[in-house]
Amino acid sequence: MMQQESGPEEEATVDVKFTELPNALIACKVPEELYEEGSFRASFESLFRSFDPEVQFQYFKSFRRVRISFSDALAAAEARLRLHKSSFNGREMRLYFAQSVHIGSPRLEPPKPDKQFLISPPASPPVGWEQSHDATPVINYDLLCAISKLGPGEKYELHTATPTTPSVVVHVCEDHDDSGHDDSDHDDKPRPARPKIVQTRRPDYTNE
């Protein structure tokens, strides 16, 4: 099966989606006279209206820039190709494509629920989270038995001293019964009475 070769006169066609291209241009370092209404601005806008009659202009005086929005990307590309680095009123005009920012949603989306369990109080635990169980406390019954056999004033050595570590000794305190004592000092000196606060007397009212 033979294939017919294409001649040199046939050209390959490329399907270009102009919707994916930017449809706006940014004019940088424009003259300051352009931000005032008048013939100077009208002549500037007429340069771009020849490519698209529905073109719109946004002037940013603080940045010395002008945003030129076209109805389609093809008109913006043609205007940039013909007017970039061209002379306007004795100055070189530079045009750049405006970068389109795709936000994805007009609303502010909430953060991802990866670490929401760290919020106090948490909304809900993450999937697969299980509460950790506390370990069983270690009770030294030999120590409790040895301390229970000690009397007041006696001691129990837990750890014998070594050349590099000290010894650990438990001393049993003596019982003190303070139930029959008041808050006064150990001697029998009476506590001085608290001074009485004398309120200021209201002055007599005389009806004049």
Disulfide bonds with the S-S distance in Angstrom:
none
